[in-house]
Amino acid sequence: MAGHSKWANIRFRKERQDAKRGKIFTRLIREITVAARNGGGDPNFNPRLRAAIDKAKEHNMPSENIERAIKRGTGELEGVSYEEIRYEGYGPGGAAVLVDCITDNRTRTVAEVRHAFSKHGGNLGTEGCVAFQFKHCGQMIFAPGTNEDALLEAALEAGAEDVITNEDGSIEVITPPFELERIRAALEAAGFTPEVAEAVWKPLNEIELTGEDAAKMRKLIDALESLDDVQAVYTSAVFDEEEP
C-alpha cells in the first residue's frame, strides 16, 4: 500500500467531522443520555458516561446541557426514549462498514441508512456480517515526529495495549475502550498530546481504495454521517494520499 498514509487518512476524517460540527451537540446529548440510562448517572462509576462528558466538555457544551441529558437518562426528567442500533454492510470495493446509531424511530433510521448504502454503491447487510472484522478499543494518534521510544515507554507504563508506528511516522496508541481517558491523561502529563483520541471500532485489516471506488466510499461515508440518527461510522477503507 505504497500510497496509503495513516496520517493523511486521519486528517481527512477529522476535517470531515469538523465540517459537521453543527450536529455534534445533538450526538453528544444522545450519547450522554443513553450512557446514563444504561450505567447510571455517576460518571465515577460509569466509564462510558465519563468519556461522553469529557468529550462534551472538549466541545464546550454548557454544564446545564450535560446535567439535563444525564437526568433524562436516569429518568429524573422526561424526554425522548432512545435506543442504540448498529448497522453493518459493505461499501464500494468490498470495504466493511459499521454504522452506530441512537434513534427514537428504528423504522426511519433503517430506511435512511439503507438508502445511503444503495445510493452510493454499497449494500446493507445482516447483523454480524462485518462486525468480526473490527476491534472495539481506545485509539490515540500522535503526529509524525513524536519521540517514539519515549511515547512507547510512557504508554506501556500507563497501561496501553499496543503502540504502533505507521510507515508515515504517525504513532497509534491502542487502549481498552473505557481506559482511554485515564491513559490519555497520563500521556498528556508526560508531555504527549494526541491529535485524535476516541473509542473506536478499529478494522483488523484495511482495504486501500483508489479512483472511482474511493470517490464512492467518501460519498457513502459523508451521506451516513449526515444522517441525524448516526453517531459514528467505521470502515476498513483507507484512501491513497493522492486521492482528492
N, C-alpha and C positions, 0 to 999 in steps of 0.2 A: 504494500500500500504506500508507494513512494510519495504520492501527492497528499496523503492524509495527514492532517495536523490536528492533534487533540486540542491545542491551544486555539487554533482558528475556529474549530467547531464550538468550543466553549464560548468564545467571544460572540459568535453568531447567535447562539442560544440566548446568551444574556442580553444582547441588543434586542432580540425579538421579544423577550419578556419585558424589557424596559419600555418597548413601544406599546405594550398592552397594560401599562401601569394603571390606567384608569379603572381597571377591573380588579386590581389587587385587593382593595379593601373588602369587596364582596366575597372574594375567595377566602381571605383570611378570616372573616367573620364566620363563614360556614365551617371552616376547619376548627376554629376555637369552639364553636357551638357543639359540633359532633364530638370533639375530643373531651369536652366537659361532660357531655351526656354519657359517653362510654366509660370514662375513667374517673369521673368526679371532678369537682371544681377547684381542688387544691393542687396547684402546679408542683408543689414539693413532692407529691405522691403520684403525679400523673405526667410522665416524661413527654408524652405526645402534646399535652396541653402546654407544658413549659416551652417546648420547641415552637409551638404556634404563637404563644405570647411573645417570645423573643423575636420571632420574625415580624410580628405586627409592630413591635416597638422599633425595629430596624426601619420600617416604612413610615414611622412617625404617626401611627394610629393613636388617636386620643385614648387615654386610660378609660374614660367613661364608655367608649365603644367596646373596649375589651371586656369590661365588667358586665355590660349588658349581654354580650354574647355568651359569657360564662353562665350568667343567671338563666338565660334562655335554655342553655344546655342542661342545667341541673333542675330545671322546672320551676325556678323561683319567679320567672317571668314567662308570660305566654309568648308563643312565637310559632313560626313555621316548623313543621316536622320534616326533618331532612333524613335521607338515607344515603349510604355510600354504595356505589356500584362501580365495578371495574369492567371495562370492555376490552376485548382483545381482538387483534386482527393482523392482517398483512398489508403492507403498503407496496408501492412500486419496487420492482427489483427483488421482491420476496423478503424485504426487511420486516421484522416483527415490530408491532406497535401495541403499547399498553395505554389505556385512557382511564384515568381515575376521575370519577365524578362524585359530586354531592348534589342531590336533587330533591325537590319536593314533588316531582312528577316523572316517574320512571318511563311512562309511555312517550312523553315529549322528548326526553333525553335520548332514548334509544333510537327514535326516529331521526333526530338531528345528527347523532353520531353515525348512523348507518348512511345517511345522505352524504355526509362529508367523505366517508370512505369511498362510496361508489362514484362520487363526482370526480375524485382525484386519483383514480386508478388503483384503489385498494379494495380489500374485502374484509368485512366484519366477520369474525369467526365465533366459535363457541367458547364457553368458559374453559380455561386451562389450555387452550390451543397454543399459546406462546409464553405463558407466564413462567414456565420452567426454563426459559432462556434468559431470565433476569434474576438478579440477587438484590434483595432489599438491604440497603446499607446507608451509612452516612458517607458523604463524599466531599472532600475539600480539594480544591485545585489551587496550586501555587504557580506563580508566573515563572517562565524560563529565567534562569539566572539565580534562582533561590539556592542557597547553600544546601546541597543535597545531604551531605554527611550530618550536618548539624540538625537539619529537619528530621532526618531519619531517627537520630538518637532521641530527639525531643518527642517525636510521635510515638515511638515504641514505648518510651518511658510513661507516656500519658495513657497508654492502653489501646493504641490503634491496632487494627487487624493487619494492615498491609500498607506499604509505601511503594508506589510505582513511579518510576521515572520514564516518561514518554520520549520518543525519538526527537520531538521538537524541543525538549528541555523542560517542559512543564512537569510538575510533580503532583501526583494524586495521593492523598491520604485517605484510606478506607477505614471506617469505624463501624461498630454496631450502631444500628439506626438511632436508638434513643440514648446513645452515649455521645452523639455528635457535638452537642453544645458544651458538654463538660470538657471534651478533648480539644475542641476549638478554643475554649477559654485558656486551657493550659498552654496551647501552642502560641496564642497571642501574647500570653505572659512571658513566653520565651523569645518573643520578638518576631514571630512568623504570623502574618496576617493573610488568610486565603482570599483569593479573588472571588471564589464561589464556595459556599458551604451550605449543603442541604441534604436532607434524607431523600434518597432516590431509589428507583429500580434500575440498577446498573446492568446493561447487557453483558452476558458472559462471553459472547462473540459479536464482533461488529461486522457490518457489511458496508463497504465503501460504494457509494453511488456516484455516478457521473452523468453528464448530459441530460437527456430527457427524463430519465428516472429520478435524478437528483432534483430537477425542477419540479416534477410532480410531487415528490415527497415533501419538499419545502412547502408547497401549496397545501398538501394534506395536513401537515402539522399546524400551519397557520390557521386553516379552517377549523380544526379541532380546538385549538387553544382559544379561538374567538368565541366559542360557544359558552354561554353563561354558566352552564352546569359543569363544565370541565374544570377540574382543579389542576391537573398536570398531565402531560403527555410524555411518554418514554418510548424510545425506539432504538433498535440495533443499527440504524442507518447512521453513517458518517459521510461527510462530503469532502470532495477534493478541494484543496486550498484555492485552486483557481476557479472553482465554480462561483458564479455570481450570487 
